[in-house]
Each structure stands twice: as C-alpha cells, then as structure tokens.
Amino acid sequence: MEDSRKAGGTGDRPDLLTAALFVGFGALGLWAGRDLTMGTASAMGPGYLPRVICWLLIIVGVTVGGFGAVRAREDIAKPKLWPLVIILAAVVGFAFVAEFFGFVAAAVWLLLVGSIADRESRLREVILLTAGLTAFGALVFIVGLGVQMPIWPSWG
C-alpha cells in the first residue's frame, strides 16, 4: 500500500489550511474590535479579552503553520458531507427542541443525533456520556450560570 505522504512539496496542507483559518479569524477579530477600549489587566475594557483571544488565535495559527510548512506534503482529504449534515441537524434541532421541551430533551437530542456522525460510536458509551453531559450541562448552564431556559417541558 502506498503512503499518501510525498517527499518535498508545499507542506502539510491540512495544517497550513488550519493555520490560515486561525490567523485569518484572529486578524478579523482584531480588525472588528479595533474601536473597543483595551484597558489593563486590572481594569479591563470591553476590548481586552477579545484582543487577547485574537492574538492567541494568531499565535496558534503561526505555530501550526510553521510545523505544517516543514512536514512532508499531505493532501487535504475529500470532505465527507454526511457527518456535516448530521452535526448540523443536531445543532439546529437543539434550538427547536429546547424551545418546546426544555434543556434536558434538547441536550439528549444534540448528543444522540450528533453521535450518529461517528460510525465507531458504541450505544452504551453514547448513553452514558449523554446522561453525564446532560446533567453537567444543566448544572453549569441552567443552575450555575442562570441561563434562561427551562430544564423540563413547560406544558400547561
């Protein structure tokens, strides 16, 4: 069987694409927040955290790109549309289910439908992770952070 990596070439293309996305989003964020006041670490302005995160994105992008540039060439694999459709359905469905049936049902929908995208997932693991992540999410977001979303359906 032939190795898909080829000696020489223009570098590890998935890493280079990832690097370009990170640097691009970081630069876009810096540009979009250019009018926000920076402040200091002890008195943060509205632009402090966005700028720090954008610079971190740029640093990660440059690092990934640097490593990708010196590695042997690897082509970008053809995207598989089915997992993307499944994940999109899981996320969009979360919004609709949450509105009518509450957080618990929406989280279960998100995790169970999303697990279909991974052909190697096992039902027992998915059920256990769904139960744990749903409970954790309810405690963190609904109870802890006070997100305004009902935990259970509100019929009546």
N, C-alpha and C positions, 0 to 999 in steps of 0.2 A: 504494500500500500504506500502510495506516495505522500510525503509530508506536504501540507498546504503552505508551509513557510518556504520562502525562496530567499536565497542569499542575496544580499545587496538590496537594491530597490529604494523606495522612498520611506521606509519605516513602517511601523505597526499602525496600519490605517485606523482601526477602531480606537486606539489610544490617541491618535492625532485628531480624530473627529471629536472625541470626548474633550480633549484639551481645548479645541476651538470653541466648543459649546460653553465650557466653563469660563474661558476668558471672555467670550462674547457676552454671556449673561452678566458677568461681573462688570464689564465695561458699560453695558447698557444700564445696569443699576446705578453705577457711579454717575452716568450722564443724567438719568432720570431724577436722581436725588441731589443734583448739583446746587439747588437753591435752598436746601434744608440746612439749618444751623447745626454745626458739628458739636459744639460744646466740649467738655472734657470728660475724663473717666469718672470724676466725682460729681459733675453736673452735666449729665448727658443731654444733648439736644435731640431733636427729632431725627437728625441725620446721622447720629453717632453709630448706632447699631447697623443700619443699612450699609454704611460705608465700610465698617469693619467686615461685615459678611461679604460684601462685594470684593474687597481686597483679598479676603481668604479664598474666594472662588478663583480669582485671578492667579493667586499663588499656587493653588492646587492644579489649575489648568496648565500653568507653565511647567510645573513639576512633572505632571503626567505626560505632557508633550515632549519634554526633554528625554524622558525614559523611552517614549514611543519612537522618537527620532533615531535612537541608536540601536533599537532592536531590529531583528530581521523582519522583512516585509511579511505582513499578513493582511489579506484582503478582508473587507467587510463582508460578513455573511449576508445572504439574501434575507430580508426581514420575513418573519412568519406572521401573517395577518391574524390568524385565529386567536392566539393569545392576546393580541392587542384588542380585538373585538370583545373578548371575554372580560378583560380588565375594564374596558370602557363601560360595558353593561353592568359590571359590579359596582363601579363608582356612581354612575348615573342612577342605577337602581337604589343605591344607598340613600340618595336625596329624596326620591319618591317614597320609599318605604319609611324613612324616618318621619316624614310629614304626617303620615296616616297611622303608623303602627309603633312609633317610638324608637328610641336608640337601640334597645336590645334586638329587636327584629331587624333593624337596618344593619347593625354590625354582623349579625348572623348571616344575612343576605350577602353582604360585602365579602365576608371571609369564605363562605361556602361556594359562592359563584366564582370568586376570584381563584379559588383552589383548582377549579376546572382547567385553568390555563396551564397548570403544571401537570403534565401527563404522568409524572412519577409520584404524585402525592398519594398518600395512603389514607383511607377513610378514618381509621382510628386516630391517627395523628391530627388530621384536619378537625375532627370533632373536639378533641382535647384542646387544641390550640384555639379553636373558635370559642369554646367555653371560657378559657383563661383570658384571652384577649378581650372578649366582650365584657367580662367582669372588670378587668383592669381599665378598659376604656370608660366604662360607666363611672367607676370610682374617680378616675383622674378628671375626665372632662365634665361630667354632669355634677358629681358631688363636690370634687375638689375645686375646679375652676368655675363652676356655676354656669356652664353653657346652657342657654335657654332652649332645651329640647326635652320633651317628655321621655322618661325611661321606658314606660309602658304605653300601650294604646290608650287613648282617652275617648272611649265611646260613651255616649250617654247624653 
